[in-house]
């Protein structure tokens, strides 16, 4: 069995589902919870993995939590 992702135009969903129901002998439909919660889940996941890889191989640097908040607080003070 193979799994594929299909995007269907909103105005074609009913026709598509009718087709699937009429030809459903070899088809199982399951909703992807990740995409229901965030339509860009897999794009974000891919980017996160790339970012982590860049940090691990030294191409990018991750700042500490404290440095991040110090930068935010400094910025907020500067705009007041």
C-alpha positions in Angstrom: 0.0 0.0 0.0 1.1 3.5 -0.7 0.2 6.8 1.1 -0.2 9.9 -1.0 -1.4 13.4 -0.1 -4.0 15.0 -2.3 -5.1 18.6 -2.3 -8.7 19.2 -3.5 -10.2 22.6 -4.4 -12.9 23.5 -1.9 -15.6 23.6 -4.6 -14.7 20.1 -5.8 -14.5 18.2 -2.5 -18.1 16.8 -2.8 -17.5 15.5 -6.3 -14.1 14.1 -5.3 -15.6 12.3 -2.2 -18.4 10.9 -4.4 -15.8 9.5 -6.8 -13.8 8.0 -4.0 -16.9 6.5 -2.4 -17.8 4.9 -5.8 -14.3 3.5 -6.2 -13.4 2.8 -2.7 -12.4 -0.9 -2.9 -8.7 -0.2 -2.6 -8.8 3.2 -0.9 -8.7 4.1 2.8 -9.2 7.7 3.8 -7.6 9.1 6.9 -7.3 12.7 7.9 -3.8 13.9 9.0 -4.2 15.5 12.4 -1.1 17.5 11.9 -2.5 19.2 8.9 -5.9 19.8 10.6 -4.1 21.7 13.4 -1.6 23.5 11.2 -1.9 23.5 7.3 1.9 24.2 7.1 3.0 21.6 9.7 5.3 19.7 7.3 6.9 22.8 5.9 7.5 24.1 9.4 8.9 20.7 10.5 11.3 20.6 7.6 12.5 24.2 8.3 13.0 23.3 12.0 15.1 20.3 11.1 17.2 22.4 8.7 17.6 25.1 11.4 18.7 22.5 14.0 21.1 20.9 11.5 22.7 24.3 10.8 23.1 24.9 14.6 24.6 21.5 15.1 27.1 21.9 12.2 28.1 25.4 13.2 26.6 27.2 10.2 24.2 29.1 12.6 24.3 30.0 16.2 21.5 29.7 18.7 21.4 32.3 21.4 20.5 31.5 25.0 17.1 32.0 26.5 18.5 34.8 28.8 20.2 36.6 25.9 17.0 36.5 23.9 15.0 38.1 26.7 17.7 40.6 27.4 17.5 41.6 23.7 13.7 41.9 23.8 13.8 43.9 27.0 16.4 46.2 25.6 14.4 46.7 22.5 11.2 47.4 24.4 13.1 50.0 26.6 14.4 51.7 23.4 11.0 52.2 21.9 9.4 53.6 25.0 
